[in-house]
Amino acid sequence: MKLKNQVAVVTGAGRNIGEEIAKLFAAEGAKVAVVDIDRPRGARVVAGIRAGGGEAELFPADVSNGGDVAAVVAAVVERFGRIDVLVNNVAISDNKHIFDISEEEWDRVMAVTLKSQFLMGKHVGLQMAKQGTGGRIINIGSTSGFMGRSRALAYSAAKGGVANLTRSMAAQLAPHKIRVNAIVPNKIGSPVGKDEFDPTRPVPNMAKRPGQPQEAAKAVLFLASEDSSFVYGANLFVDGGVSAMDLS
Ligand SMILES: NC(=O)c1ccc[n+]([C@@H]2O[C@H](COP(=O)([O-])OP(=O)(O)OC[C@H]3O[C@@H](n4cnc5c(N)ncnc54)[C@H](O)[C@@H]3O)[C@@H](O)[C@H]2O)c1
């Protein structure tokens, strides 16, 4: 087991990629704090982990809110005693053109997709630094942060921010033995904000198929475990190779 007796916080663990990360971490021996704004979704994941013999607890919260984040981190430490791993998985998309997106929509997408990673990273990072034994933080980015998007504006700006937030967090937290990295997914499971997954949907990547949420979870496990002990500040593409392709 790669995370035996470690405490892991996974945000947005109520479905799709976050759900599979929480399940895989629990199967690898972690005590998992399932954080989600949607209580029924989170409760379903916790029940599933417990039914399989794993350890998990639900912490409902809006991770874009500093008060919620401080309270959740305190509650996790109260329940499990420490935090060893944080996965910043929550995001929402705007799917809008610059002429159509409102100021409020821009602010909400930036707050949920980018600011939440800063807030969780700060509060969990402080806790890890206090513990003195280090930790790992994994931010979930997107290929949208590495290219212009005709159908999403704030989301691609926020994910571009995630790529460099990851590098700066890595540089600032390395002296505290906290390793920070990111994965960069593309077309994995259902689209962000959606429930439906069509595994037969044609996708123009090298794998010629969409990714499974479990495939993202395995990459996150690598970054959360000692297997990645020399990896710092990386943006690891888990995208079926689409970012490496010549699409002309
Ligand atoms: N699905 C993809 O194809 C894909 C592609 C690229 C990147 N990603 C990234 O992977 C991550 C997960 O994506 P997904 O498709 O699994 O997302 P999803 O929309 O399926 O699930 C997100 C979860 O986060 C929760 N959530 C939303 N706002 C929240 C908030 N403010 N506070 C707490 N919880 C909140 C939702 O209730 C939901 O359970 C995201 O960072 C996303 O940008 C996904």
The ligand as a MOL file (V3000), in Angstrom:
LIG
                    3D

  0  0  0     0  0            999 V3000
M  V30 BEGIN CTAB
M  V30 COUNTS 44 48 0 0 0
M  V30 BEGIN ATOM
M  V30 1 N -13.3360 15.8510 -17.0430 0
M  V30 2 C -12.3910 16.2050 -17.8930 0
M  V30 3 O -12.3530 15.7790 -19.0600 0
M  V30 4 C -11.3020 17.1490 -17.4670 0
M  V30 5 C -10.4060 17.6330 -18.4360 0
M  V30 6 C -9.4180 18.5000 -18.0370 0
M  V30 7 C -9.2960 18.8670 -16.7050 0
M  V30 8 N -10.1840 18.3810 -15.7810 0 CHG=1
M  V30 9 C -10.0410 18.8220 -14.4010 0
M  V30 10 O -10.1930 17.7260 -13.5230 0
M  V30 11 C -10.8130 18.1670 -12.3040 0
M  V30 12 C -12.0580 17.3310 -12.0470 0
M  V30 13 O -12.9280 17.4620 -13.1630 0
M  V30 14 P -14.2780 16.6110 -13.2440 0
M  V30 15 O -14.6740 16.5510 -14.6740 0
M  V30 16 O -14.1110 15.3420 -12.4810 0 CHG=-1
M  V30 17 O -15.2870 17.6050 -12.4710 0
M  V30 18 P -16.8310 17.3600 -12.0590 0
M  V30 19 O -17.5690 18.5940 -12.4540 0
M  V30 20 O -17.3260 16.0570 -12.5970 0
M  V30 21 O -16.7750 17.2250 -10.4760 0
M  V30 22 C -16.3900 18.3120 -9.6890 0
M  V30 23 C -16.8490 18.0980 -8.2470 0
M  V30 24 O -16.5100 19.3070 -7.5400 0
M  V30 25 C -17.6190 19.7120 -6.7440 0
M  V30 26 N -17.5560 21.1740 -6.5870 0
M  V30 27 C -17.8500 22.1210 -7.5290 0
M  V30 28 N -17.6720 23.3500 -7.0160 0
M  V30 29 C -17.2510 23.1860 -5.7410 0
M  V30 30 C -16.8890 24.0910 -4.6890 0
M  V30 31 N -16.9490 25.4230 -4.8780 0
M  V30 32 N -16.4850 23.5860 -3.4970 0
M  V30 33 C -16.4430 22.2350 -3.2920 0
M  V30 34 N -16.7900 21.3360 -4.2450 0
M  V30 35 C -17.1800 21.8090 -5.4540 0
M  V30 36 C -18.8570 19.2410 -7.5150 0
M  V30 37 O -19.9840 19.0890 -6.6520 0
M  V30 38 C -18.3700 17.9180 -8.1150 0
M  V30 39 O -18.6530 16.8200 -7.2570 0
M  V30 40 C -11.0940 19.6490 -12.5080 0
M  V30 41 O -10.0430 20.4140 -11.9470 0
M  V30 42 C -11.1150 19.8160 -14.0050 0
M  V30 43 O -10.8170 21.1260 -14.4380 0
M  V30 44 C -11.1910 17.5480 -16.1330 0
M  V30 END ATOM
M  V30 BEGIN BOND
M  V30 1 1 1 2
M  V30 2 2 2 3
M  V30 3 1 2 4
M  V30 4 1 4 5
M  V30 5 2 4 44
M  V30 6 2 5 6
M  V30 7 1 6 7
M  V30 8 2 7 8
M  V30 9 1 8 9
M  V30 10 1 8 44
M  V30 11 1 9 10
M  V30 12 1 9 42
M  V30 13 1 10 11
M  V30 14 1 11 12
M  V30 15 1 11 40
M  V30 16 1 12 13
M  V30 17 1 13 14
M  V30 18 2 14 15
M  V30 19 1 14 16
M  V30 20 1 14 17
M  V30 21 1 17 18
M  V30 22 2 18 19
M  V30 23 1 18 20
M  V30 24 1 18 21
M  V30 25 1 21 22
M  V30 26 1 22 23
M  V30 27 1 23 24
M  V30 28 1 23 38
M  V30 29 1 24 25
M  V30 30 1 25 26
M  V30 31 1 25 36
M  V30 32 1 26 27
M  V30 33 1 26 35
M  V30 34 2 27 28
M  V30 35 1 28 29
M  V30 36 1 29 30
M  V30 37 2 29 35
M  V30 38 1 30 31
M  V30 39 2 30 32
M  V30 40 1 32 33
M  V30 41 2 33 34
M  V30 42 1 34 35
M  V30 43 1 36 37
M  V30 44 1 36 38
M  V30 45 1 38 39
M  V30 46 1 40 41
M  V30 47 1 40 42
M  V30 48 1 42 43
M  V30 END BOND
M  V30 END CTAB
M  END
